[in-house]
């Protein structure tokens, strides 16, 4: 490898590393969804599934959690993760909302 190719390679590695670190930092700094946000309130989102209003949401079951919902974009074991319904924010893994759809499998 000549000097020019090595220099280009090292610049690409540096740029790629910077992009990965920025993406990780952005996810790490994402705020949790506030239960009082308009969209969260409209969907009945709660950070603790045991606090769902049973009269208002009679179809809620204790086994329904954000962490096992199809819209949850993190590992089931993660305490919080992104949700397709709340772009740029995190939901609690033990949370719930009325848009719950059981994850396949």
Secondary structure by P-SEA (a helix, b strand, c coil): ccaaaaaaaaaaaaaaaaaaaaaaaaaaaccccccccaaaaaaccccccccccccccccccccccccccccccccccccbbbbcccccbbbbccccccccccccc
